[in-house]
């Protein structure tokens, strides 16, 4: 769990980072004006998120932590994902602008496909395709596998990664599947995010050991090219035990999903939401 002092320090850092992003977005001519999502819509989406949170909180279920194995009952899962903080209706599409201080400029397009995959542990997962490109040339294409449990938690069940170099496939490094070779499923987003919660996002020993934690709920404002969000914004922090210096803050809006991610390490990479097309 994060201590109160740690949460306050991270929140202060995030506030400064958001201010920087806001200035950059307003000066770019890409969505720095009127919010793309209306205040009324944000209020409605926030109410939905709070309702889902209250219901999930009543269950008192424990989220996975560390390397502990979990036994998942496939009958308790669905490939229809409607967690308000990341609604993955088929056809939904998010486009991000990615950059860092080293000069990297990439585009990431995340699409909810109509495909599903039965994972080795028996759970049927939704296939989410994440395509990263630079000047139109693919850098990485990943099929991520997600499913939602009956309480509303979004589980991450693995990924199939295709890495490119000069537009050509070089390998599939980073791929793993829950239930294969000791790999374990983790939580992408909890149904009821509360400050201080932490959880395993994935576990494949030595390869994928990311952890997540909830820092604040409803205390942040975020400006990205897609619009301005000031209601119910969720801020999380990702850590990678195999790379102790890596830290990433992520911001989510009810009814939309991921808005912004900011690395606090290395070249300080960030990804900003440029457009969002909801599915059906």
MOPEQUI-V618075 format. One record per backbone hydrogen bond with DSSP energy under -0.5 kcal/mol. CO is the residue of the C=O (numbers start at 1). NH is the residue of the N-H. E is the energy in kcal/mol with one decimal. If there is no record, write none. Layout:
# MOPEQUI-V618075
[[CO;NH;E] [CO;NH;E]]
This chain:
# MOPEQUI-V618075
[[3;7;-2.5] [4;8;-2.2] [5;9;-2.1] [6;10;-2.5] [7;11;-2.6] [8;12;-2.2] [9;13;-2.0] [10;14;-2.6] [11;15;-2.3] [12;16;-1.7] [13;17;-2.1] [14;18;-2.9] [15;19;-2.0] [16;20;-1.7] [17;21;-2.3] [18;22;-2.8] [19;23;-2.0] [20;24;-2.2] [21;25;-2.8] [22;26;-2.4] [23;27;-1.7] [24;28;-0.7] [25;28;-0.8] [25;29;-0.6] [25;30;-0.8] [36;38;-0.5] [38;42;-2.4] [39;43;-2.4] [40;44;-2.2] [41;45;-2.7] [42;46;-2.4] [43;47;-2.1] [44;48;-1.7] [45;49;-2.1] [46;50;-2.7] [47;51;-2.2] [48;52;-2.3] [49;53;-2.3] [50;54;-2.3] [51;55;-1.9] [52;56;-2.4] [53;57;-2.7] [54;58;-1.2] [55;59;-0.5] [56;59;-1.2] [56;60;-0.8] [57;60;-0.5] [64;200;-2.5] [65;68;-1.4] [70;72;-0.7] [72;74;-0.8] [73;76;-2.7] [74;77;-1.6] [76;150;-1.1] [78;148;-2.6] [79;81;-0.8] [80;82;-0.6] [81;88;-1.6] [83;86;-2.2] [84;87;-0.5] [84;255;-3.2] [86;88;-0.5] [87;89;-0.5] [88;81;-0.5] [89;92;-2.3] [90;280;-2.1] [92;112;-2.4] [93;277;-2.8] [94;110;-3.0] [95;274;-3.3] [95;275;-1.4] [96;98;-0.6] [96;108;-2.0] [97;272;-2.2] [98;106;-2.4] [99;270;-2.7] [100;103;-1.6] [104;100;-1.0] [106;98;-3.1] [107;133;-2.7] [108;96;-3.1] [108;110;-0.5] [109;111;-0.5] [109;131;-2.7] [110;94;-2.6] [111;113;-0.8] [111;129;-2.6] [112;91;-2.5] [115;127;-2.2] [117;119;-0.8] [117;125;-3.1] [119;122;-2.7] [123;119;-2.9] [123;125;-0.6] [125;117;-2.3] [126;128;-0.6] [126;146;-2.2] [127;113;-1.9] [127;129;-0.5] [128;130;-0.6] [128;144;-3.1] [129;111;-2.7] [129;131;-0.6] [130;132;-0.6] [130;142;-2.6] [131;109;-2.4] [132;139;-3.4] [132;140;-1.7] [133;107;-2.7] [134;137;-1.7] [137;134;-2.6] [138;167;-0.5] [139;164;-2.5] [140;132;-3.2] [141;162;-2.2] [142;130;-3.0] [142;144;-0.8] [143;160;-2.1] [144;128;-2.9] [144;146;-0.6] [145;157;-3.2] [146;126;-3.8] [147;155;-3.6] [148;78;-2.0] [149;152;-1.7] [153;149;-2.3] [153;155;-0.6] [154;188;-2.9] [154;189;-1.3] [155;147;-1.7] [155;157;-0.5] [156;186;-2.1] [157;178;-2.5] [158;145;-2.4] [159;161;-0.6] [159;176;-2.0] [160;143;-2.4] [161;163;-0.5] [162;141;-2.3] [163;170;-3.1] [163;171;-1.1] [165;168;-1.5] [168;165;-2.6] [171;163;-2.8] [172;175;-1.4] [176;159;-2.2] [177;180;-2.2] [178;121;-0.7] [180;183;-1.9] [183;179;-2.7] [184;203;-1.5] [186;156;-3.0] [186;188;-0.5] [189;154;-2.9] [194;197;-2.1] [197;214;-2.5] [199;212;-2.8] [200;187;-3.3] [203;184;-3.3] [204;207;-3.1] [204;208;-2.6] [208;204;-2.6] [209;241;-0.7] [210;201;-2.4] [210;202;-1.4] [211;239;-2.5] [212;199;-2.5] [213;215;-0.5] [213;237;-2.6] [214;196;-2.5] [216;235;-2.6] [222;224;-0.5] [222;229;-2.8] [224;227;-1.5] [227;224;-2.5] [229;222;-2.7] [233;218;-2.6] [233;219;-0.6] [234;252;-2.4] [235;215;-2.7] [235;216;-1.3] [236;250;-2.4] [237;213;-1.3] [238;248;-1.9] [239;211;-2.8] [240;243;-2.2] [243;246;-2.3] [246;240;-0.9] [247;264;-2.5] [247;265;-0.5] [248;238;-3.2] [249;262;-2.6] [250;236;-2.5] [251;259;-3.5] [251;260;-1.2] [252;234;-2.5] [253;256;-2.0] [253;257;-2.4] [257;253;-2.2] [259;273;-2.3] [260;251;-2.5] [261;271;-2.0] [262;249;-2.9] [265;268;-2.5] [267;101;-2.7] [269;263;-3.2] [270;99;-2.3] [271;261;-1.9] [272;97;-2.5] [273;226;-1.9] [275;95;-2.4] [276;278;-0.5] [277;93;-2.1]]
